[in-house]
Every structure is written in structure tokens, then in C-alpha cells.
Amino acid sequence: MIWRIRDRVLSPSDHTLVMGIVNVTPDSFSDGGRYAGRDEAVARGMALWHQGADIVDVGGESTRPGADPVPVQEEMGRVVPVVGDLVDAGVVVSVDTMKAEVAAAAVAAGAHIINDVTALADEAMATVCAESGVGVVLMHMLGDPRTMQDDPRYGDVVVEVRDYLERRVEYALAAGIDRSRLCIDPGIGFGKTFAHNLELLAGIDEFGEIGLPVLVGTSRKGFLGQILDNAGVATNADERDAATAATVALAISAGAAAVRVHNVSHALQAARTADAMVRASRRRK
């Protein structure tokens, strides 16, 4: 399995890809405001890269539950300078945006991947991605960040999310995006209850049946906090890296090709250990 991103090729078959998160925002749920300035964001991205991240994912608009949208020019001003600086330093950069204008400006600055939580809901986004040859992450989200946690319901969450992603893959192909440039993300935490998130994580292998790299993002999310609360361990978001590492290993064992995390050094240890165990299991079979 390969993932083409502009003029590069990533191979999740060699090892699970680790995507490090840089939130250039004042209000992201885990580290909002910590890297809101250009210098701080670039320094954070370089630190994640040197820790071993395969990709650094830069976002200028929080998608936490209840978050308000950010105007295009404001998001662009947050993201584009950081993208340009990181690309100039040799970093493989993904941009977390749902806006075609922001994506186009980021691509012009050298971004390699567009990570779209709406799976190309903005029709112009598909054109930007097709014409630039970037890698594309198609994610499932129920509603939008302001409403997604308002009583989300599914019959079978794994089947419904998988079917949705299959439809968005077909849409992307029809829009001229090459299949080898696509990656899918079930959107854990985006319009899902606690139970839905656990079911999705347990069903990662079913997303692999689509035949594309699967990205899993569980890092520090609320459902991990609820698991720990239920066990009598109260945590803040930035105290959930060990719990995140557990989900990283489980996702890899189920076939995840990439994981999106805040703490790259911890996740990398979990990922490489899981990679070794999965490959040993395959050899034995």
C-alpha cells in the first residue's frame, strides 16, 4: 500500500505513519493558544518532525465540539506562513482545513496533504486537490463542530461511517483525484457518543476493506477521559498520552496505516512496538 502526496510517496507498509498535530489556534481542546504564534507553531512543528513524525498536520481552526467557525482570511493568516516555513525546512506538511481557499493557499506554500474533516463537502476543495496532486484525507463527521455532539445517532456506526466514506471516495475519484492519493479517517470523536467511539475503534479492520490507508485520530480525546474517569482516574486532556498510546497500538493491530497524535515521542514508541508485533504475527501465519 502506498500514499502519493504531490511528488512524494509514503509507504505505510514499511511502518505506521505518525502524524503530529500543530494547532495554530487559541481554542483547541488540548493545547489551544500554546502555539498560536507563527514562531511557536513552527518551533512545535520542527520539534515533532525531529521526534520522528512522518507528517506534521497544521490547523488554524478548532474542530472541538461546539467550536465556532473561523473566517477564511483569519485561518489563512494563521496557517500559510507556518506551512511555508516548515516546508522550507524539509518537513512533510498536512493542512487541517475544510475551506478550499485556505487549502489552495496552503498548497501554494508547499503543503503536501489536505486533511478535510468534511470529506470534500466544499466542491471547490475537490478541484484544488485534484489539480495540485496533494494527498487527501477524507474524514467522517456528523453535522459540523457546533452541532456534531447534539445527540448523534446511528443504527450500526461502523457500517454507516464506512458506507459514507466509500461514497466520498467515489466522489473524489469522479472529481479527478487519483485513488493512490486518498486516505480515509472514521472521525473518532466527531459526532459520536462514547459507545460509538469504542465501536469505531474496535471496527478499524472493516475500514481497511475499502482498500485505502486508514488514519486514526484518538489523541487525548474525551472518550479516553471518560474511560479513565470510569476507572477512577481523573485527567486533563494533556494527561492522556498513555491512554492514547494504547489506542495507537490497538488501531495498528487492526490495520491502521497512520495515527494522528499530539505527543509524537510517546506515540512513536507505541507504534513501532505494535508494528514489530503485527509483522511477527503475519510471519507466523
Secondary structure, DSSP 8 states (H G I E B T S, - for coil): --EEETTEEE-TTTS-EEEEEEE-SS--TTTTTTT-SHHHHHHHHHHHHHHT-SEEEEESS--STT-----HHHHHHHHHHHHHHHHHTT--EEEE-S-HHHHHHHHHTT--EEEETTSS-SHHHHHHHHHHT-EEEEE--SS-TTTTTSS---SSHHHHHHHHHHHHHHHHHHTT--GGGEEEE--TTSS--HHHHHHHHHTHHHHHTTSS-BEE--TT-HHHHHHHHHTT----GGG-HHHHHHHHHHHHHTT-SEEEES-HHHHHHHHHHHHHHHHHHHHH-
